[in-house]
Amino acid sequence: MIPTPFVILIDKAEKAPWTFVGLHARSFVDPERRLYHPVRTERRYLGIGMGDYSLDGFQGRVAIERKSMADFQGTLLGWPTDVETAAGNGREIDRRGRFKSELRKLQALECKAVIVEAPLGRCLESCPQWGVRTSAENGKYLMSTYLAWQQQFRVPWIFCEDREMAAVTAFRIMEQFWSRATRRRVKEQLQSQLF
């Protein structure tokens, strides 16, 4: 077993953080592909629009936004949550507008993704009826919004089979970014020593 060569930052506001357990090191980190243990994490305030997950030393360059299926549906369709309604004394919070603002900030980063803990088909099929729209109408509206925002903000959206696969996907994205950034830094240091 080896410790992760980086620290994953988890936003303090993240209510259901992923746990990164049972992950093997990729060959570019450890040719023996030993198990990462422990996966080093730290809770920290990352800031609005800086995702739910990042890497220590690379905040403002890499960010992952986590969405459960219910959060994906509710945010894109603009449904208020009980917590938001209660916190606002009955005032509904503009989840859609707030998330669009977050996507605007994410699009400027080198490495970013929105990872949904469910397949897209399940998200669309299980849309509940809400307001004046039927379940089917909400599914169509959800698909339209997702496609429009992905194109508009140029932030990749990744739909995973379940929560566990979403955590693995986020980890691998951050691991790849860390590897590229570390190689680039070493190359720049070598070049500066030569000239």
C-alpha positions as CSV (number, residue, x, y, z in Angstrom):
1,M,0.0,0.0,0.0
2,I,1.1,3.5,-0.7
3,P,-0.3,6.9,0.3
4,T,-1.7,9.1,-2.5
5,P,0.9,11.5,-3.8
6,F,-1.6,14.4,-3.6
7,V,-4.3,15.6,-1.2
8,I,-7.9,15.8,-2.4
9,L,-9.7,18.8,-1.1
10,I,-13.4,18.4,-0.3
11,D,-15.5,21.5,0.1
12,K,-16.8,22.0,3.6
13,A,-20.3,22.6,2.2
14,E,-20.3,19.1,0.6
15,K,-23.1,17.2,2.5
16,A,-22.4,13.7,1.2
17,P,-18.7,13.5,0.4
18,W,-17.3,10.6,-1.6
19,T,-15.0,8.2,0.1
20,F,-12.1,7.0,-2.0
21,V,-11.5,3.4,-0.9
22,G,-10.0,0.4,-2.7
23,L,-8.3,2.4,-5.5
24,H,-5.1,1.1,-7.0
25,A,-2.3,3.4,-8.1
26,R,-2.0,3.8,-11.8
27,S,1.2,2.6,-13.4
28,F,2.5,6.1,-14.0
29,V,2.4,6.6,-10.2
30,D,3.5,3.2,-9.0
31,P,4.6,0.4,-11.5
32,E,3.5,-2.2,-8.9
33,R,0.0,-0.8,-8.9
34,R,-0.3,-1.0,-5.1
35,L,-3.4,0.0,-3.3
36,Y,-3.7,3.7,-2.3
37,H,-4.0,3.8,1.4
38,P,-4.8,6.2,2.8
39,V,-6.3,8.4,0.1
40,R,-5.5,11.7,1.7
41,T,-8.4,14.1,1.9
42,E,-8.9,17.4,3.6
43,R,-12.1,19.4,4.2
44,R,-11.7,23.0,3.2
45,Y,-13.8,25.9,1.9
46,L,-13.2,25.9,-1.8
47,G,-15.4,28.9,-2.7
48,I,-18.5,29.4,-4.8
49,G,-18.0,28.1,-8.3
50,M,-14.8,26.1,-7.5
51,G,-16.5,22.7,-7.3
52,D,-17.0,20.2,-4.5
53,Y,-13.5,18.6,-5.0
54,S,-10.1,19.9,-6.0
55,L,-6.4,19.1,-5.4
56,D,-4.3,20.8,-2.8
57,G,-2.0,23.3,-4.5
58,F,-4.1,23.3,-7.7
59,Q,-7.3,25.1,-6.5
60,G,-8.4,27.4,-9.3
61,R,-7.0,24.9,-11.9
62,V,-9.0,21.7,-11.2
63,A,-12.5,21.3,-9.9
64,I,-15.1,18.5,-9.8
65,E,-18.8,19.2,-9.1
66,R,-20.7,16.3,-7.6
67,K,-24.4,15.8,-8.4
68,S,-26.7,13.1,-7.0
69,M,-29.6,12.2,-9.3
70,A,-32.1,14.2,-7.3
71,D,-29.7,17.2,-7.2
72,F,-29.1,17.0,-10.9
73,Q,-32.8,16.9,-11.6
74,G,-33.8,19.6,-9.1
75,T,-31.0,22.0,-10.0
76,L,-31.6,21.9,-13.7
77,L,-35.3,22.0,-13.3
78,G,-35.1,24.8,-10.7
79,W,-36.9,23.0,-7.8
80,P,-36.2,24.5,-4.4
81,T,-35.1,22.0,-1.7
82,D,-36.7,21.9,1.8
83,V,-33.4,23.2,3.3
84,E,-33.3,26.2,0.9
85,T,-36.9,27.1,1.5
86,A,-36.6,26.8,5.2
87,A,-33.3,28.8,5.3
88,G,-34.9,31.5,3.2
89,N,-37.9,31.8,5.4
90,G,-40.2,30.5,2.7
91,R,-38.3,32.3,-0.1
92,E,-37.2,30.0,-2.9
93,I,-33.6,30.2,-4.0
94,D,-32.8,30.3,-7.7
95,R,-30.9,27.0,-8.0
96,R,-30.7,27.2,-11.7
97,G,-29.2,30.7,-11.7
98,R,-26.8,29.8,-9.0
99,F,-25.5,26.7,-10.8
100,K,-25.2,28.6,-14.1
101,S,-23.0,31.0,-12.3
102,E,-20.9,28.1,-11.0
103,L,-20.6,26.7,-14.5
104,R,-19.4,30.1,-15.8
105,K,-16.5,29.9,-13.2
106,L,-15.7,26.3,-13.9
107,Q,-15.4,26.8,-17.7
108,A,-12.2,28.9,-17.1
109,L,-10.4,26.1,-15.3
110,E,-7.9,23.7,-16.9
111,C,-9.6,20.6,-15.6
112,K,-13.3,20.5,-14.7
113,A,-16.3,18.2,-14.7
114,V,-19.8,17.7,-13.4
115,I,-20.1,14.1,-12.3
116,V,-23.7,12.8,-11.8
117,E,-24.1,9.7,-9.6
118,A,-26.6,8.0,-12.0
119,P,-26.9,7.2,-15.8
120,L,-28.5,9.9,-17.9
121,G,-31.3,7.5,-19.0
122,R,-32.3,6.8,-15.4
123,C,-32.3,10.6,-14.6
124,L,-34.6,11.3,-17.5
125,E,-37.0,8.3,-16.9
126,S,-37.4,9.0,-13.2
127,C,-38.2,12.7,-13.4
128,P,-41.1,13.3,-11.1
129,Q,-44.1,15.5,-12.0
130,W,-43.6,18.9,-10.6
131,G,-45.6,22.1,-11.0
132,V,-47.6,22.2,-14.2
133,R,-45.3,19.8,-16.1
134,T,-45.8,16.0,-16.3
135,S,-43.0,13.6,-15.6
136,A,-42.3,13.1,-19.3
137,E,-42.3,16.9,-19.9
138,N,-39.8,17.3,-17.1
139,G,-37.6,14.6,-18.6
140,K,-37.6,16.5,-22.0
141,Y,-36.9,19.8,-20.3
142,L,-34.1,18.2,-18.2
143,M,-32.4,16.8,-21.4
144,S,-32.7,20.1,-23.2
145,T,-31.2,22.1,-20.3
146,Y,-28.4,19.6,-19.8
147,L,-27.4,19.7,-23.5
148,A,-27.7,23.5,-23.7
149,W,-25.6,24.1,-20.6
150,Q,-22.9,21.6,-21.7
151,Q,-22.5,23.4,-25.0
152,Q,-22.8,26.9,-23.6
153,F,-20.3,26.5,-20.7
154,R,-18.0,23.8,-22.3
155,V,-17.8,21.9,-19.0
156,P,-17.9,18.1,-19.4
157,W,-20.7,16.2,-17.7
158,I,-20.1,12.6,-16.8
159,F,-23.0,10.2,-15.9
160,C,-21.9,7.2,-13.9
161,E,-23.7,4.0,-13.0
162,D,-23.7,4.7,-9.3
163,R,-22.2,6.7,-6.5
164,E,-19.1,4.4,-6.2
165,M,-18.3,4.7,-9.9
166,A,-18.7,8.5,-9.7
167,A,-16.1,8.6,-6.9
168,V,-13.7,6.5,-8.9
169,T,-14.2,8.6,-12.0
170,A,-13.6,11.8,-10.0
171,F,-10.5,10.4,-8.4
172,R,-9.0,9.2,-11.8
173,I,-9.7,12.7,-13.3
174,M,-7.8,14.3,-10.5
175,E,-5.0,11.7,-10.6
176,Q,-4.5,12.3,-14.3
177,F,-4.5,16.1,-13.9
178,W,-1.9,15.8,-11.0
179,S,0.3,13.5,-13.1
180,R,0.3,15.9,-16.1
181,A,0.8,19.0,-13.9
182,T,3.7,17.3,-12.1
183,R,5.4,16.2,-15.3
184,R,5.0,19.7,-16.7
185,R,6.5,21.2,-13.6
186,V,9.5,18.9,-13.7
187,K,10.0,19.6,-17.4
188,E,9.9,23.4,-16.8
189,Q,12.4,23.1,-13.9
190,L,14.8,21.1,-16.1
191,Q,14.5,23.6,-18.9
192,S,15.1,26.5,-16.6
193,Q,18.3,24.8,-15.3
194,L,19.6,24.3,-18.9
195,F,19.1,27.9,-19.9
